[in-house]
Amino acid sequence: MFYRGRRLRGTALLREMTRETRLDPQSLVMPYFVEESSREAAPIAAMPGQFRYSVKGLIKTLKEDRTHGVNACLLFGIPKSKDPAGKGAYAKDGVVQTALRRIRDAIPDLCVITDVCLCEYTDHGHCGLLDAKGEVRNDPTLDLLARTALSHAEAGADLIAPSDMMDGRIEAIRKTLDENGFSAVPLISYAVKYASAYYGPFREAAGSSPRFGNRKSYQMDPANRREALREAKADITEGADIIMVKPAGPYLDVIREVRNACDLPLAAYQVSGEYALIKSAGELGRIDEQAVALESLLGIKRAGADIIISYFTRDLLRLNLL
């Protein structure tokens, strides 16, 4: 007999039956970096266990990861050359567009999400066009983001994820996709994206650190929680299908706030700095890396995320830990 207020005890089966939060492969997304390179894979020093792949190397890796249960991936492109307007982001033969067409042919059942932003493609490292004073020009950037999203949809993206944080970009992208016959392609919006110190390893991996200044003028202040609700509601109004909070671990309270206020599917991104901290501590023997990785993902799920983007996805699936 169980008594109110008592912790349930008993067999492992009973504990599993009464478990309130569960992780499953279907809720996890694995990020990949694809570059224009002849090398199949180049290790990323700041992110142990992660690589920059050529298109050929990416296809080979995705095929293997798919057999281990990776169901969805998020692609970030790294071009050979960069320019002030980030032309590689929306080029028909860009690295992401090329990779998408190859993935669609080689692994048709893999769900492919593409990141839409200019920072990896601009020579100044900012997420939009700049004026003479070096300030981001919000409205002129919207057309380039929409062109990028359209090129991804044409190449076969299943979902498109704008991460730039320009005001109005969800509406601009949705309008462009709808007008060109891609109304069924969902938008997963980085609606709540903080100007976080946890992005450092990613910026090293993608070569996307700003050459001057920072991104605080268009990303959110880490001190703000109520602003997250305003940002999420604005993107929902503009046509977002899924809302994302980024980073995840330091913002569990924000994930819960957005979950309570929004009935759309909610994603959270366990970013490169979160991954690197756990990975480094594990390599030093200070923690059990796998156990901490699982617990961190469970916390994100418990906070309210339906979808979690995490660099641990591949390893945990290969080890059959989910």
C-alpha positions, 0 to 999 in steps of 0.5 A: 500500500502506498501512502500520500506524500511517501516516495514510491519504492519497489522494483525497477519496473515500478520506478520505470512505470511511474517515471514522470519525464522520459528521453527518447531518440525522437526528441533529439537532434544532432548538429553537424558542421559541413565545410567546403573542403577536401578533408573528410573530417577535421576535429574541432579542438574546442569541442572534443568529439566533434568535427567539420565535415566535407560533404562526402565525409558528412554523408558517410557519417550521417549514414553511420549515425542513422543506423545508430538511431539519429533521426534528425540533424541540424546543418551549419555551413562553413564556406571557403570564402566570406564577404560583407553580404554573406553571399555563400549563405544563399548561393544555389551551389553553397555548401549547405545547399549541396549537402542537402541535395546529397543527403536527400539522395543518400538518406531520404528518411533523415529529418534535416533542419538547416540553420539560416543566418549570415554570421558563418558567411560574412567576413565581419562575423555579424548576422546581418548587413552592416552600415558605414558605422558598423551597425547591423541593418535589420530590414535590408538583411531580411531579404537575404535571410528569406533568399537563404531559406528559399534556397534551403527549401529548394534543395530539400530541407525538412525544417528551416531554423532562422537563428539571426534574431533580426526583427521580422525575419519569420514573417519575411521568410514565411512569406517567401516560402509560401509564395514559392510553393513551400508553405508546408516547410515549417519554421523552427524559430530561434525566438529566444536567443540570448547573447551568451558566453556559452557560444565560444566553442561554436564560434571557433568551430564555424569561424563566426566570431565577430571581427569587432563589437558584439551581438548584444544589440540583436540578441537578448540580455541574459538578465531578461526573462519577460522579454523571452515571452515577448519574443516568442509571441512575436515570432508565433504571430509572424508564423513560426511553427516551433519556438526555440530557447537557446542556450538551454541549461542556464535558462531552464526557468525561461524554457518553463516560462515559454512552455507555460505561455505557448502551446506550440512545440518547444525546442531547446539548444544545449549549446557548444559551451554546455557540451564543452564544459561537460566533455572537459570535466569528463575527460579530466575524471571530475564527473561521469560524462555520460551520466551528467550528459543524460541528467542535463538533457533530462533537466531540459526535457523536464523544464518543458522542451519537446525537442532538444538539440545536443552534441551528445545525441550521437554518442548517447545513441551509439552507447544505447543509453536512451 
